[in-house]
Amino acid sequence: MPTATSFDVSAIRKDFPILAQEVYGKPLVYLDNAATSQKPKCVIDAVTHFYLMDNANVHRGLHQLSERSTEAFEAARSKVQRFVNAEKTREIIFVRGATEGINLVAQTYGRSRVGAGDEIVISTLEHHSNIVPWQMLCEEKGAVLRVVPINDRGEMEFDQLEKLLNRRTRLVAVAHVSNALGTINPVREIVRTAHRFNVPVLIDGAQAVPHMKVDVRNLDCDFYVFSGHKVFGPTGVGVLYGKEQLLESMPPYQGGGDMIRSVTFEKTTYNELPHKFEAGTPNIAGVIGLGAAIDYLNEIDMDAVAAHEIDLLQYATQALERIPGLRLLGTAREKAGVLSFLIDGVHPHDAGTVLDREGVAVRTGHHCAQPVMDRFGIPATTRASLAFYNTREDIDALVAGIHKVKEVFGA
């Protein structure tokens, strides 16, 4: 059984050049990983190599550069397929990020299946990206958005989910891990419950994939989305997994480019999966960089990563709980590496500004999860979020920075 001590975090940190810098004369302590993760040098090198040596459009050229570009692009799709254990590569759709993946499902599956009086179920924990697309769809179709509440620990009230499901429910869309609180939802049980009502489930995995193994076939989810930039890959690229039969039944999302088989003024015939949903020139370099990030993760013992992150979360939680006047939000029994907190008498934005001057990068605000803030009756929190390259020394620097905040504001 891997342990935190078997994980060589100092060796890992050497793979991430950005972590070696100073900010305001202090060593950078990067604790904003829920917003975006840093990139290992192999990912940066993969993107650079593409632009230096292979830059050409995919699927369209017979020349050598195009063939190399296409080969690398489709190799990345195969890597993603294996990474999440999808059955087929045709079930992997490249998008700009988790947000676009959710919007794609809303505008294709949703628009073709949801009608007046139908219902979509989400939870209070959701990121705005997993709220607004469903609100837009409901407004257009005259459908109803139902919301599963959360308790004071930030956990979904699972027993309320089944009460909301009925013959008018068309989809359940929930986060695997909350970006604002770190709560890990029981997604396998959610899927199983929804399927008893013949309701498909979309899982927003943006915050889960960087921290745990994800097996879409084991989860039996119908759709799963995640973003490349949160899994140590480039920005502007993401993945939508969908079960083949569902993707086949859905209309295209956008028109043009690779999604076309043939065009006349009388009729257009659409391409087969996955290209039906990949209109226009894709983010080729981003996809290749994502493939390199997956290669990197495959070289790491993810069980040891999980043990290291659990140890780090426990260490950080205990350290923050000892600080007078600090309140942690999100104390779920199953939780990933997110620590949202408030300091008595200090606005989160002010806390973040002082921490930045101490070299500690955190996020402040509502974290694109305003309903979570409303649930706790607050406008914002300060959020420290962890990745496997973080250390106990990073947590010590955060704690020292918080004491500096309290000193500055007399809190």
Protein Blocks (a to p, Z undefined) as FASTA:
>chain_A
ZZfklpcfklmmmmmmklmpceehiacddfblkmpccddfklmmmmmmmmmmmgccehka
cbfklmmmmmmmmmmmmmmmmmnopabfklpccdfbjklmmmmmmmmmmmmmgcehiacd
ddfkbcfklmmmmmmmmmmnopacddddddfkopacfklmmmmgcfkbgbdcddfbdfkl
opacdfklmmmmmmmnopacdddfklmmmmoccdfklnopabdcddfklnopaehiacdd
ddfklmmmpccfbechjlpfbdcfkbccddddfklmmgcjddfklmmmmmmmmmmmmmpc
fklmmmmmmmmmmmmmmmmmmpghiacehjafbdcdddddddehiafklmmmmmmmnopa
cdedjhopaklmmmnopabdcdddddfkbcfklmmmmmmmmmmmmmmnoZZ
